């Protein structure tokens, strides 16, 4: 299984005052920090190598997670440092810790999908980048991409059009060389838009909705889903 780079260095201003003292990843869900469930889910999906991109309060995440041995996983940390690198710069720095292709996801997302199938689809498509897409139709958030014939043909977080019916699901696969020549500070969305314009991005359509803790309502929905999953697994 490919390594996963998790972007967990944001300031989470939408969740103030909670995130004035802790990073978003440590928000409690049923008595445990969210990142605990995120890592358990990745382990369930076959992932054993994680790089956490951290910045704001990153030391608190490292103190809780450690080197991953408690999960029987290998977990490393890539700190922004004194200058905020942006999502793209953070991934570029973290990519130095992987050999070639890797997955990217956000530190506030809980994606209960088949990662192995997505990795297989990435190699079958033969393109340097894959983005997961959900047929959202503006239901959970504003749709931001156009998907045709297994490819992302338009993608923009800013320019919304009536043709956009899919939304970026939040799991990306990328070859290391795609990002290695980028600036040290930039937004990942800019690189993805450029790659889409160049025809470099395959699409994997996901039918299961995503969960996230980026908003108060998202936290409630995510907590309900995780609790339901624990019950179904006989853990409650």
Number of C-alpha atoms within 10 A of each C-alpha: 14 19 22 24 29 25 24 28 27 21 16 21 13 11 16 12 10 13 18 14 10 18 25 28 25 18 19 14 19 11 7 11 17 25 23 16 14 19 20 13 16 21 16 13 15 13 19 19 19 26 22 24 25 25 24 22 20 21 15 15 23 16 9 13 17 16 16 17 10 9 15 11 17 16 21 18 21 23 20 22 11 7 9 17 21 18 21 22 22 29 28 24 18 22 24 12 15 16 11 13 18 20 22 19 18 20 24 26 23 24 20 15 17 13 19 14 10 22 19 11 15 22 13 10 16 12 16 19 25 29 25 19 27 22 21 19 16 13 11 12 11 16 25 24 26 22 22 11 8 13 21 26 20 21 25 20 14 7 10 13 13 9 13 21 19 24 27 24 22 18 21 25 25 21 17 19 13 16 19 15 9 14 12 17 18 18 16 17 14 15 15 23 20 15 19 22 14 10 16 19 28 27 26 24 19 15 11 12 14 17 21 21 23 17 14 12 11 17 19 14 15 20 19 14 14 17 16 14 13 12 11 10 9 8 9 9
